[in-house]
Amino acid sequence: MITVNNVYKSFADLKVLNDISITFEAGKTNLIIGQSGSGKTVLLKSIIGLHEVDSGSIFYNDRNFTAMNLKGRKEIRKEMGMVFQGGALFDSMTVEENVLFPLNMFSNSSEKEKKERANFCLNRVNIQNSNHLFPAEISGGMQKRVAIARAIALNPKYLFCDEPNSGLDPVTAILIDNLILEITKEYNITTIINTHDMNSVMEIGEKIIFISKGNKVWEGTKDGIFDTDNEDLNNFVFASELYKKIKKIS
Ligand SMILES: Nc1ncnc2c1ncn2[C@@H]1O[C@H](COP(=O)(O)OP(=O)(O)OP(=O)(O)O)[C@@H](O)[C@H]1O
């Protein structure tokens, strides 16, 4: 579980996060949604410690991450997996080397064990016979799967995904979403996903948090999202013609 308590964050005069409090539960896909510029990435980066918050606190289970020194944070970082926008694989490394990277950084296992673990993770995301290929030689969907394999290499307790299916066709996007959902359940991970994508919300959103102009204005389940009176959320959800039609039908 990750708990965000009364977090504020500004850049000079720009107030980006305003009194944000959220509980992200383990074994669930927690989706942060909101318009471009609403503060989703700043929130995610604050949670993982890439931004220092101005005030408030972030707890990993009962551990106060905000109050920790670098050494303490490093221990918690070992428990985090990350899938960034665009996959963010290292272009100069092969598929296998990409997945070995966190193992080489943080694990004391033998070379043989690390290789076995990398191959287990690649198998888990259905990547076979591609260990020697470079990211430029595989499709966007495969790149995302390799990024997920790399993110789970160290058996994370916490998984962070920033727009994990950006740039993918709708069918591949749903496969990636479901892979993240399955892994979350299988390993009881606290998973936080930033997304604009209403298809992801409907496919895998177990807990949904809607951020607007740096404020948390709504949280609930995907079923509740169509019944809300919140005008900002309605504008976001029904921005596409498809969802306007769904609203009319339901
Ligand atoms: N390092 C930074 N310095 C100054 N301003 C920043 C910084 N990072 C983000 N911002 C500003 O904070 C606001 C929120 O940005 P953020 O990237 O969190 O939005 P977002 O909701 O993730 O948008 P998108 O969905 O387009 O990625 C924006 O106005 C952005 O310009």
The ligand as a Tripos MOL2 file, in Angstrom:
@<TRIPOS>MOLECULE
LIG
   31    33     1     0     0
SMALL
NO_CHARGES

@<TRIPOS>ATOM
      1 N1         10.1350   20.1820  -13.7910 N.pl3     1 LIG1
      2 C1          9.1460   21.0570  -13.9900 C.ar      1 LIG1
      3 N2          9.3690   22.3870  -13.8640 N.ar      1 LIG1
      4 C2          8.3870   23.2790  -14.0390 C.ar      1 LIG1
      5 N3          7.1040   22.9590  -14.3460 N.ar      1 LIG1
      6 C3          6.8130   21.6490  -14.4810 C.ar      1 LIG1
      7 C4          7.8070   20.6360  -14.3190 C.ar      1 LIG1
      8 N4          7.2190   19.4410  -14.5170 N.ar      1 LIG1
      9 C5          5.9210   19.6830  -14.8010 C.ar      1 LIG1
     10 N5          5.6830   21.0120  -14.7840 N.ar      1 LIG1
     11 C6          4.3680   21.6350  -15.0010 C.3       1 LIG1
     12 O1          3.4360   21.0220  -14.1360 O.3       1 LIG1
     13 C7          2.1600   20.9280  -14.7610 C.3       1 LIG1
     14 C8          1.6670   19.4930  -14.6930 C.3       1 LIG1
     15 O2          2.4990   18.7060  -15.5380 O.3       1 LIG1
     16 P1          2.3870   17.1170  -15.6250 P.3       1 LIG1
     17 O3          3.4960   16.6710  -16.5180 O.co2     1 LIG1
     18 O4          2.3150   16.5390  -14.2810 O.co2     1 LIG1
     19 O5          0.9820   16.9380  -16.3610 O.3       1 LIG1
     20 P2          0.2900   15.5820  -16.8220 P.3       1 LIG1
     21 O6         -1.0610   15.5760  -16.1930 O.co2     1 LIG1
     22 O7          1.1770   14.4380  -16.5580 O.co2     1 LIG1
     23 O8          0.1660   15.8370  -18.3900 O.3       1 LIG1
     24 P3          0.3080   14.7890  -19.6120 P.3       1 LIG1
     25 O9         -0.9140   13.9460  -19.4960 O.co2     1 LIG1
     26 O10         0.2880   15.6660  -20.7980 O.co2     1 LIG1
     27 O11         1.5870   14.0290  -19.4390 O.co2     1 LIG1
     28 C9          2.3320   21.4680  -16.1890 C.3       1 LIG1
     29 O12         1.8990   22.8030  -16.1950 O.3       1 LIG1
     30 C10         3.8200   21.3740  -16.3980 C.3       1 LIG1
     31 O13         4.2550   22.3550  -17.3110 O.3       1 LIG1
@<TRIPOS>BOND
     1     1     2 1
     2     2     3 ar
     3     2     7 ar
     4     3     4 ar
     5     4     5 ar
     6     5     6 ar
     7     6     7 ar
     8     6    10 ar
     9     7     8 ar
    10     8     9 ar
    11     9    10 ar
    12    10    11 1
    13    11    12 1
    14    11    30 1
    15    12    13 1
    16    13    14 1
    17    13    28 1
    18    14    15 1
    19    15    16 1
    20    16    17 2
    21    16    18 1
    22    16    19 1
    23    19    20 1
    24    20    21 2
    25    20    22 1
    26    20    23 1
    27    23    24 1
    28    24    25 2
    29    24    26 1
    30    24    27 1
    31    28    29 1
    32    28    30 1
    33    30    31 1
@<TRIPOS>SUBSTRUCTURE
     1 LIG1         1 GROUP 0 **** ****
